[in-house]
């Protein structure tokens, strides 16, 4: 089975809820421009999705 990539994007700098998740990596994007740039960068770095036999 494959892996799941989880992107936590913090828009306002507040703490993540629940507290147990606060140790997970997160990216901060406080403006719409920063959010778009961050998502573009993440998409460029992401591994391409694997195709499922018989699926499209």
N, CA, C and O atoms as a DFTB+ gen file, in Angstrom:
224 C
 N C O
     1  1       0.841      -1.197       0.000
     2  2       0.000       0.000       0.000
     3  2       0.872       1.242       0.000
     4  3       2.016       1.203       0.455
     5  1       0.344       2.331      -0.502
     6  2       1.076       3.588      -0.586
     7  2       1.015       4.379       0.705
     8  3       0.388       3.974       1.684
     9  1       1.674       5.501       0.676
    10  2       1.687       6.404       1.826
    11  2       0.776       7.590       1.556
    12  3       0.484       7.925       0.408
    13  1       0.341       8.208       2.622
    14  2      -0.456       9.429       2.529
    15  2       0.438      10.599       2.915
    16  3       1.170      10.529       3.902
    17  1       0.380      11.667       2.140
    18  2       1.086      12.890       2.491
    19  2       0.071      13.846       3.118
    20  3      -0.963      14.150       2.525
    21  1       0.380      14.303       4.305
    22  2      -0.495      15.225       5.012
    23  2       0.184      16.577       5.066
    24  3       1.294      16.711       5.581
    25  1      -0.494      17.579       4.530
    26  2       0.036      18.939       4.557
    27  2      -0.793      19.744       5.537
    28  3      -1.991      19.935       5.330
    29  1      -0.168      20.215       6.597
    30  2      -0.840      21.087       7.556
    31  2      -0.381      22.508       7.248
    32  3       0.794      22.842       7.400
    33  1      -1.323      23.332       6.816
    34  2      -1.013      24.719       6.473
    35  2      -1.699      25.609       7.499
    36  3      -2.926      25.652       7.588
    37  1      -0.897      26.306       8.257
    38  2      -1.391      27.181       9.316
    39  2      -1.572      28.579       8.724
    40  3      -0.615      29.188       8.245
    41  1      -2.791      29.073       8.762
    42  2      -3.098      30.362       8.145
    43  2      -2.983      31.549       9.092
    44  3      -2.888      32.692       8.644
    45  1      -2.992      31.293      10.389
    46  2      -2.981      32.433      11.308
    47  2      -1.961      32.328      12.441
    48  3      -1.919      33.193      13.316
    49  1      -1.145      31.281      12.433
    50  2      -0.125      31.147      13.465
    51  2      -0.618      30.585      14.776
    52  3       0.152      30.494      15.732
    53  1      -1.892      30.203      14.850
    54  2      -2.421      29.659      16.101
    55  2      -1.960      28.218      16.287
    56  3      -1.487      27.581      15.347
    57  1      -2.104      27.712      17.513
    58  2      -1.733      26.333      17.819
    59  2      -2.695      25.364      17.141
    60  3      -3.884      25.644      16.993
    61  1      -2.156      24.221      16.736
    62  2      -2.971      23.165      16.141
    63  2      -3.783      22.487      17.234
    64  3      -3.299      22.289      18.348
    65  1      -5.002      22.137      16.913
    66  2      -5.850      21.376      17.825
    67  2      -6.074      20.026      17.163
    68  3      -6.435      20.014      15.987
    69  1      -5.895      18.922      17.802
    70  2      -5.589      18.699      19.215
    71  2      -4.100      18.910      19.534
    72  3      -3.258      18.899      18.636
    73  1      -3.792      19.098      20.806
    74  2      -2.411      19.360      21.204
    75  2      -1.429      18.270      20.767
    76  3      -0.261      18.565      20.512
    77  1      -1.882      17.023      20.678
    78  2      -0.996      15.929      20.287
    79  2      -0.477      16.111      18.862
    80  3       0.561      15.550      18.511
    81  1      -1.177      16.878      18.044
    82  2      -0.785      17.083      16.650
    83  2       0.184      18.256      16.483
    84  3       0.665      18.502      15.377
    85  1       0.469      18.960      17.532
    86  2       1.312      20.156      17.423
    87  2       2.753      19.845      17.060
    88  3       3.472      20.726      16.589
    89  1       3.189      18.609      17.270
    90  2       4.553      18.223      16.920
    91  2       4.690      17.891      15.432
    92  3       5.807      17.740      14.936
    93  1       3.570      17.775      14.717
    94  2       3.622      17.470      13.290
    95  2       4.157      18.670      12.523
    96  3       3.931      19.813      12.920
    97  1       4.867      18.417      11.424
    98  2       5.368      19.538      10.625
    99  2       4.215      20.355      10.054
   100  3       3.189      19.809       9.649
   101  1       4.398      21.642      10.029
   102  2       3.378      22.516       9.456
   103  2       4.053      23.676       8.732
   104  3       5.194      24.036       9.019
   105  1       3.334      24.233       7.811
   106  2       3.823      25.392       7.068
   107  2       2.925      26.573       7.394
   108  3       1.716      26.415       7.566
   109  1       3.511      27.740       7.477
   110  2       2.762      28.955       7.790
   111  2       2.592      29.788       6.526
   112  3       3.564      30.086       5.831
   113  1       1.360      30.157       6.239
   114  2       1.053      31.012       5.084
   115  2       0.009      32.023       5.539
   116  3      -1.176      31.701       5.626
   117  1       0.441      33.226       5.824
   118  2      -0.463      34.228       6.404
   119  2      -1.191      35.094       5.382
   120  3      -2.108      35.831       5.744
   121  1      -0.800      35.017       4.122
   122  2      -1.469      35.827       3.098
   123  2      -1.923      34.913       1.960
   124  3      -1.387      33.818       1.790
   125  1      -2.906      35.359       1.185
   126  2      -3.323      34.538       0.036
   127  2      -2.162      34.260      -0.928
   128  3      -2.055      33.154      -1.458
   129  1      -1.303      35.244      -1.156
   130  2      -0.158      35.058      -2.037
   131  2       0.787      33.985      -1.480
   132  3       1.259      33.126      -2.226
   133  1       1.057      34.033      -0.198
   134  2       1.930      33.046       0.437
   135  2       1.310      31.651       0.375
   136  3       2.029      30.668       0.197
   137  1      -0.003      31.552       0.518
   138  2      -0.690      30.268       0.447
   139  2      -0.560      29.657      -0.943
   140  3      -0.252      28.473      -1.073
   141  1      -0.790      30.453      -1.979
   142  2      -0.674      29.961      -3.353
   143  2       0.761      29.503      -3.625
   144  3       0.968      28.434      -4.200
   145  1       1.738      30.291      -3.221
   146  2       3.141      29.935      -3.446
   147  2       3.496      28.646      -2.708
   148  3       4.207      27.799      -3.249
   149  1       3.013      28.495      -1.494
   150  2       3.297      27.300      -0.700
   151  2       2.685      26.060      -1.340
   152  3       3.355      25.033      -1.453
   153  1       1.438      26.136      -1.757
   154  2       0.784      24.980      -2.376
   155  2       1.482      24.609      -3.682
   156  3       1.657      23.426      -3.971
   157  1       1.879      25.596      -4.466
   158  2       2.618      25.299      -5.703
   159  2       3.919      24.571      -5.391
   160  3       4.272      23.602      -6.064
   161  1       4.627      25.036      -4.374
   162  2       5.882      24.398      -3.994
   163  2       5.643      22.966      -3.513
   164  3       6.384      22.056      -3.885
   165  1       4.625      22.764      -2.700
   166  2       4.318      21.422      -2.207
   167  2       3.946      20.489      -3.354
   168  3       4.355      19.328      -3.367
   169  1       3.184      20.983      -4.303
   170  2       2.798      20.155      -5.448
   171  2       4.006      19.777      -6.298
   172  3       4.067      18.670      -6.831
   173  1       4.952      20.678      -6.425
   174  2       6.168      20.375      -7.186
   175  2       7.009      19.304      -6.480
   176  3       7.645      18.478      -7.135
   177  1       7.008      19.322      -5.160
   178  2       7.808      18.369      -4.390
   179  2       7.110      17.031      -4.173
   180  3       7.760      16.029      -3.875
   181  1       5.790      17.016      -4.322
   182  2       5.012      15.803      -4.058
   183  2       5.331      14.729      -5.088
   184  3       5.592      15.011      -6.257
   185  1       5.300      13.499      -4.617
   186  2       5.477      12.380      -5.535
   187  2       4.224      12.261      -6.389
   188  3       3.112      12.467      -5.903
   189  1       4.405      11.928      -7.668
   190  2       3.220      11.748      -8.501
   191  2       2.374      10.588      -8.002
   192  3       2.898       9.599      -7.488
   193  1       1.077      10.714      -8.155
   194  2       0.162       9.660      -7.727
   195  2       0.395       8.430      -8.580
   196  3       0.599       8.523      -9.790
   197  1       0.361       7.292      -7.941
   198  2       0.496       6.050      -8.685
   199  2      -0.827       5.702      -9.320
   200  3      -1.883       5.891      -8.716
   201  1      -0.775       5.194     -10.533
   202  2      -2.012       4.819     -11.211
   203  2      -2.506       3.482     -10.691
   204  3      -1.721       2.596     -10.354
   205  1      -3.795       3.358     -10.634
   206  2      -4.436       2.118     -10.200
   207  2      -4.778       1.323     -11.449
   208  3      -5.401       1.857     -12.367
   209  1      -4.379       0.045     -11.501
   210  2      -4.714      -0.741     -12.689
   211  2      -6.209      -0.714     -12.978
   212  3      -7.022      -0.964     -12.088
   213  1      -6.568      -0.412     -14.213
   214  2      -7.977      -0.346     -14.608
   215  2      -8.628       0.987     -14.288
   216  3      -9.774       1.208     -14.682
   217  1      -7.944       1.884     -13.589
   218  2      -8.515       3.183     -13.238
   219  2      -7.915       4.289     -14.077
   220  3      -6.881       4.101     -14.718
   221  1      -8.560       5.437     -14.075
   222  2      -8.045       6.583     -14.809
   223  2      -8.108       7.802     -13.954
   224  3      -7.717       8.884     -14.391
